[in-house]
C-alpha cells in the first residue's frame, strides 16, 4: 500500500494499523481535494497517483513566507467553496511549511473546521511546520500573528521530495533541525554536528534518522501540551524570539530556518552573558552556523532586532521571553521554561552579543 516503501506514515508505531486508519479517513470523506505548490508538482502527482487516484488536484503558485496573507487565505477559502467541499470533506495539502500554514488555517476556518492531511515536501516542514497543528498567516511584518490550532488528521512523509529541494531550502530545514536536536540530547546534537548540509546527500541515512527523531520529539511535546497552555510546548520556540525578529529585520528575504539557526546561536550567547551558562555550547553552535555557510544581506542592528522582539507571542506585559539552554538536551530552568526580561535589562547584553557574533 505504501508505494514500494517510498511513502510513509511516520508518526505511527504500527504500520498496518496506520495504513488502515488512513484508508478509513479516505473512505469516510464525503469528498477529497488536493492542493499543491507548483514547484513540487511532480511529487504531488506521484502522491495523487499512489494514494488519491480519484481526487482532483489544484496547483497553486506560492511565494514562500510571502504567501501567508489575508488575500491568499481568501483565495484558498474560495477554492474550497467553489469545489463544493463540506465539513465532512478532506483536504490534502502537498507543499512546504508556509504553504501548509496557510492551507491549514483555511481548513480550520472553512465550515468552522474541516479535516486535512499534510504531505510536507521541504525539510523544514517535515521536522517542524507539519507537526503540531499551528496554522497561521502573517500580519504586517509580524510573523504568524493570526492563526489557529488545527491538527492534521494524518501526516504523510515522502522523502523523495528532498532530492529536488533547493540547497538554500535544505539548509533552512537544517537550521530548524539544529533547534530541535539541541532540545533532545547531546547525542543527537553530535550527529548533526558531524554533517555538512552542503555536502551530504539530502536523503542520506543520517538525515532521515534526524528527521525521524525530530518529528517524534515534536509530536511527543505537542501531545503533552497541544495548545501551549502548560508552558511545556514553549520549549519548541528555542531560537525563535530572535529568529522571528531577524526574519522581520531582513523583510522575509532570509529563510525561516536560517534565521532560527542564527537565533539559536544569538540566544545561546545571550544566555551565556546573562547567566554564565554553556559558553562551550555557543562555540559549537557557531561552528554549525559556519557549516551552513549562509551570508546574511547585512549585519543586523541589535536594538532594532530587540524592538522587533516585542511582537513575539511569548511576550507578557512588555517583557521579552526566551527559551535558554544550560546545555544540549537541558533547559536552563527545567522542563517548563520561558525566561522573561524587561527591555532595559536586555539592551547592553544584546548589543554585546551582536557585536561579538557579527564582528
For each residue, the residues with C-beta under 8 A, 3 or more apart:
1: 19 23
2: 5 6 7 8 9 15 19
3: 6 7 46 50 51
4:
5: 2 8
6: 2 3 46 158 159 160
7: 2 3 47 50 51 156 157 158
8: 2 5 156 157 158 159
9: 2 12 15 18 19 22 154 155 156 157
10: 155 157 211 212 215 216
11: 131 155 215 216 219
12: 9 15 17 18 21
13:
14: 17 18
15: 2 9 12 18 19
16: 19 20
17: 12 14 20 21
18: 9 12 14 15 21 22
19: 1 2 9 15 16 22 23
20: 16 17 23 24
21: 12 17 18 24 25 154
22: 9 18 19 25 26 51 154 156
23: 1 19 20 26 27
24: 20 21 27 28
25: 21 22 28 29 90 115 117 153 154
26: 22 23 29 32 51 52 90
27: 23 24
28: 24 25 88
29: 25 26 32 88 89 90 115
30: 86 88 89
31: 83 84 85 86 89 90
32: 26 29 52 54 55 56 89 90 91 92
33: 55 56 58 79 80 83 85 89 90 91 92
34: 44 47 48 52 55 56 57 58 91 92 93 94
35: 57 58 60 76 79 91 92 93 94 95 103
36: 40 41 44 57 58 59 60 93 94 95
37: 40 41 44 59 60 61 62 94 95 96 99 121
38: 41 59 60 61 62
39: 62
40: 36 37 43 44 94 95 96 121 161 164
41: 36 37 38 44 45 59
42: 45 46 164
43: 40 46 47 94 121 158 160 161 164
44: 34 36 37 40 41 47 48 57 59 94 119
45: 41 42 48 49 57
46: 3 6 42 43 49 50 158 160
47: 7 34 43 44 50 51 52 92 94 119 156 158
48: 34 44 45 51 52 53 55 57
49: 45 46 53
50: 3 7 46 47
51: 3 7 22 26 47 48 156
52: 26 32 34 47 48 55 57 92
53: 48 49
54: 32
55: 32 33 34 48 52 92
56: 32 33 34 83
57: 34 35 36 44 45 48 52
58: 33 34 35 36 79 83
59: 36 37 38 41 44
60: 35 36 37 38 75 99
61: 37 38
62: 37 38 39 67 95 96 98 99
63: 66 67
64: 67 96 98 252 255
65: 68 98 138 143 247 252 256
66: 63 69 252
67: 62 63 64 72 98 99 102
68: 65 72 98 101 102 136 137 138 144
69: 66 72 73 137 138
70: 73 74 137 146
71: 74 75
72: 67 68 69 75 76 102 137
73: 69 70 76 77 102 105 106 109 137
74: 70 71 77 78
75: 60 71 72 78 79
76: 35 72 73 79 80 102 103 106
77: 73 74 80 81 106 109 110
78: 74 75 81 82
79: 33 35 58 75 76 82 83
80: 33 76 77 83 85 91 106 110 114
81: 77 78 84 85 110
82: 78 79
83: 31 33 56 58 79 80
84: 31 81
85: 31 33 80 81 89 91 110 111 114
86: 30 31 89 111 114
87: 110 111 112 113 114
88: 28 29 30 114
89: 29 30 31 32 33 85 86 114 115
90: 25 26 29 31 32 33 114 115 116 117 153
91: 32 33 34 35 80 85 103 106 107 114 115 116 117
92: 32 33 34 35 47 52 55 116 117 119
93: 34 35 36 99 100 103 104 107 116 117 118 119 152
94: 34 35 36 37 40 43 44 47 119 121
95: 35 36 37 40 62 99 100 103 119 120 121 122 125
96: 37 40 62 64 99 100 120 121 122 124 125 129 169
97: 100 101 120 122 124 125 128 129 130 256
98: 62 64 65 67 68 101 102 129
99: 37 60 62 67 93 95 96 102 103
100: 93 95 96 97 103 104 118 120 125 129 130 135
101: 68 97 98 104 105 129 134 135 136 137 144 147
102: 67 68 72 73 76 98 99 105 106 135 137
103: 35 76 91 93 95 99 100 106 107 116
104: 93 100 101 107 108 116 118 133 135 150 152
105: 73 101 102 108 109 135 136 137 146 147 148 150
106: 73 76 77 80 91 102 103 109 110
107: 91 93 103 104 110 113 114 115 116 135 150
108: 104 105 113 135 148 149 150
109: 73 77 105 106 112 113 148
110: 77 80 81 85 87 106 107 113 114
111: 85 86 87 114
112: 87 109
113: 87 107 108 109 110 150
114: 80 85 86 87 88 89 90 91 107 110 111
115: 25 29 89 90 91 107 153
116: 90 91 92 93 103 104 107 150 152 153
117: 25 90 91 92 93 152 153 154 155 156
118: 93 100 104 125 130 152 154 155 156
119: 44 47 92 93 94 95 155 156 157 158
120: 95 96 97 100 125 126 129 130 155 157
121: 37 40 43 94 95 96 125 158 161 165
122: 95 96 97 125 126 161 165 169 172 173
123: 126 127 162 165 169 170 172 173 174 176 177 202 207 211 257
124: 96 97 127 128 129 169 172 173 176 255 256 257
125: 95 96 97 100 118 120 121 122 128 129 130 173
126: 120 122 123 130 157 173 211 214 215
127: 123 124 173 176 177 180 210 211 214 215 218
128: 97 124 125 131 176 180 214 218
129: 96 97 98 100 101 120 124 125 134
130: 97 100 118 120 125 126 152 155
131: 11 128 155 215 218 219 222
132: 151 218 219 222 233 236
133: 104 149 150 151 152 222 226
134: 101 129 144 147 149
135: 100 101 102 104 105 107 108 147 148 149 150
136: 68 101 105 143 144 145 146 147 148
137: 68 69 70 72 73 101 102 105 144 146 147
138: 65 68 69 141 142 143 144 145 146
139: 142 145 146
140: 145
141: 138 248 251 308 311
142: 138 139 145 248 311
143: 65 136 138 244 247 248
144: 68 101 134 136 137 138 147 244 313
145: 136 138 139 140 142 311 313
146: 70 105 136 137 138 139
147: 101 105 134 135 136 137 144
148: 105 108 109 135 136
149: 108 133 134 135 226 227
150: 104 105 107 108 113 116 133 135
151: 132 133 222 226
152: 93 104 116 117 118 130 133 155
153: 25 90 115 116 117
154: 9 21 22 25 117 118
155: 9 10 11 117 118 119 120 130 131 152
156: 7 8 9 22 47 51 117 118 119
157: 7 8 9 10 119 120 126 211 215
158: 6 7 8 43 46 47 119 121 161
159: 6 8 162 203 208 211
160: 6 43 46 163 203
161: 40 43 121 122 158 164 165
162: 123 159 165 170 202 203 207
163: 160 202 203
164: 40 42 43 161
165: 121 122 123 161 162 169 170 173 202
166: 169 170
167: 170 171 198
168: 171 172 255 258 294
169: 96 122 123 124 165 166 172 173 255
170: 123 162 165 166 167 173 174 197 202
171: 167 168 174 175 197 198 255 257 258 292 293 294
172: 122 123 124 168 169 175 176 255 256 257 258
173: 122 123 124 125 126 127 165 169 170 176 177 257
174: 123 170 171 177 178 192 195 197 257 261 292
175: 171 172 178 179 255 257 258 259 260 261 262 264 292
176: 123 124 127 128 172 173 179 180 256 257 260 261
177: 123 127 173 174 180 181 192 210 211 214
178: 174 175 181 182 192 239 260 261 264 285 288
179: 175 176 182 183 236 238 239 240 260 261 264
180: 127 128 176 177 183 184 214 217 218 236
181: 177 178 184 185 188 189 191 192 210 213 214 328
182: 178 179 189 238 264 285 325 328 329
183: 179 180 217 235 236 238 329 331
184: 180 181 188 189 213 214 217 329
185: 181 188 189 328 329
186: 189 190 327 328 329
187: 190 191
188: 181 184 185 191 192 210 213 329
189: 181 182 184 185 186 192 193 284 328 329
190: 186 187 193 194
191: 181 187 188 194 195 206 209 210
192: 174 177 178 181 188 189 195 210 288
193: 189 190 284 287 288
194: 190 191 206
195: 174 191 192 200 206 207 210 291
196: 199 200 291
197: 170 171 174 200 291 292
198: 167 171 291 292 293
199: 196
200: 195 196 197 204 206 207
201: 204 207
202: 123 162 163 165 170 207
203: 159 160 162 163 207 208
204: 200 201 207 208
205: 208 209
206: 191 194 195 200 209 210
207: 123 162 195 200 201 202 203 204 210 211
208: 159 203 204 205 211 212
209: 191 205 206 212 213
210: 127 177 181 188 191 192 195 206 207 213 214
211: 10 123 126 127 157 159 177 207 208 214 215
212: 10 208 209 215 216
213: 181 184 188 209 210 216 217
214: 126 127 128 177 180 181 184 210 211 217 218
215: 10 11 126 127 131 157 211 212 218 219
216: 10 11 212 213 219 220
217: 180 183 184 213 214 220 221
218: 127 128 131 132 180 214 215 221 222 236
219: 11 131 132 215 216 222 223
220: 216 217 223 224
221: 217 218 224 225 232 233 235 236
222: 131 132 133 151 218 219 225 226 233
223: 219 220 226
224: 220 221 230 232 233
225: 221 222 228 229 230 231 232 233
226: 133 149 151 222 223 233
227: 149
228: 225 231 233 234
229: 225
230: 224 225 233 336
231: 225 228 234 336 337 338
232: 221 224 225 235 335 336
233: 132 221 222 224 225 226 228 230 236
234: 228 231 237 314 321 323 336 337 338
235: 183 221 232 238 323 331 335 337
236: 132 179 180 183 218 221 233
237: 234 240 241 314 323 338
238: 179 182 183 235 264 267 323 325
239: 178 179 242 243 260 261 262 263 264 265 267 323
240: 179 237 243 244 260 263 312 323
241: 237 244 245 263 267 309 312 314 320 321 322 323
242: 239 245 246 262 263 266 267 270 305 309
243: 239 240 246 247 256 259 260 261 262 263 264
244: 143 144 240 241 247 248 259 263 308 311 312
245: 241 242 248 249 263 305 306 308 309 311 312
246: 242 243 249 250 254 259 262 263 300 305
247: 65 143 243 244 250 252 254 256 259
248: 141 142 143 244 245 251 252 308 311
249: 245 246 300 301 304 305 308
250: 246 247 253 254 259 296 297 300
251: 141 248
252: 64 65 66 247 248
253: 250 297
254: 246 247 250 258 259 294 296 297
255: 64 124 168 169 171 172 175 258 259
256: 65 97 124 172 176 243 247 259 260
257: 123 124 171 172 173 174 175 176 260 261
258: 168 171 172 175 254 255 261 262 292 294
259: 175 243 244 246 247 250 254 255 256 262 263
260: 175 176 178 179 239 240 243 256 257 263 264
261: 174 175 176 178 179 239 243 257 258 264 265 288 289 292
262: 175 239 242 243 246 258 259 265 266 289 296
263: 239 240 241 242 243 244 245 246 259 260 266 267
264: 175 178 179 182 238 239 243 260 261 267 268 285
265: 239 261 262 268 269 282 285 286 289 357
266: 242 262 263 269 270 353 354 357
267: 238 239 241 242 263 264 270 271 322 323 324
268: 264 265 271 272 278 281 282 285 324 325
269: 265 266 272 273 282 353 356 357
270: 242 266 267 273 274 322 324 346 349 350 353
271: 267 268 274 275 277 278 322 324 325 332
272: 268 269 275 276 277 278 279 282
273: 269 270 349 352 353
274: 270 271 324 341 349
275: 271 272 324 332
276: 272 279
277: 271 272 324 325 326 327 332
278: 268 271 272 281 282 325 326 327
279: 272 276 282 283
280: 283 284
281: 268 278 284 285 325 327 328
282: 265 268 269 272 278 279 285 286
283: 279 280 286 287
284: 189 193 280 281 287 288
285: 178 182 264 265 268 281 282 288 289
286: 265 282 283 289 290 357
287: 193 283 284 290 291
288: 178 192 193 261 284 285 291 292
289: 261 262 265 285 286 292
290: 286 287 293
291: 195 196 197 198 287 288
292: 171 174 175 197 198 258 261 288 289
293: 171 198 290
294: 168 171 254 258
295:
296: 250 254 262 299 300
297: 250 253 254
298:
299: 296 354 358
300: 246 249 250 296 304 305 354 358
301: 249 304 305 354
302: 305 306 347 350 351 353 354 355
303: 306 307 347 350 351
304: 249 300 301 307 308
305: 242 245 246 249 300 301 302 308 309 350 354
306: 245 302 303 309 310 320 343 346 347 350
307: 303 304 310
308: 141 244 245 248 249 304 305 311
309: 241 242 245 305 306 312 315 320
310: 306 307 315 318 320 343
311: 141 142 145 244 245 248 308 315
312: 240 241 244 245 309 315 320 321
313: 144 145
314: 234 237 241 320 321 322 338
315: 309 310 311 312 318 319 320 321
316: 319 321 340
317:
318: 310 315 342 343
319: 315 316 340 341 342
320: 241 306 309 310 312 314 315 340 341 342 343 346
321: 234 241 312 314 315 316 338 339 340
322: 241 267 270 271 314 338 339 340 341
323: 234 235 237 238 239 240 241 267 331 337 338 339
324: 267 268 270 271 274 275 277 331 332 333 337 339
325: 182 238 268 271 277 278 281 328 330 331 332
326: 277 278 330 331 332
327: 186 277 278 281 330
328: 181 182 185 186 189 281 325
329: 182 183 184 185 186 188 189
330: 325 326 327
331: 183 235 323 324 325 326 334 335 337
332: 271 275 277 324 325 326 337 339
333: 324 336 337 339
334: 331 337
335: 232 235 331
336: 230 231 232 234 333
337: 231 234 235 323 324 331 332 333 334
338: 231 234 237 314 321 322 323
339: 321 322 323 324 332 333
340: 316 319 320 321 322
341: 274 319 320 322 345 346
342: 318 319 320 345 346
343: 306 310 318 320 346 347
344: 347
345: 341 342 349
346: 270 306 320 341 342 343 349 350
347: 302 303 306 343 344 350 351
348: 351 352
349: 270 273 274 345 346 352 353
350: 270 302 303 305 306 346 347 353 354
351: 302 303 347 348 354 355
352: 273 348 349 355 356
353: 266 269 270 273 302 349 350 356 357
354: 266 299 300 301 302 305 350 351 357 358
355: 302 351 352 358 359
356: 269 352 353 359
357: 265 266 269 286 353 354
358: 299 300 354 355
359: 355 356
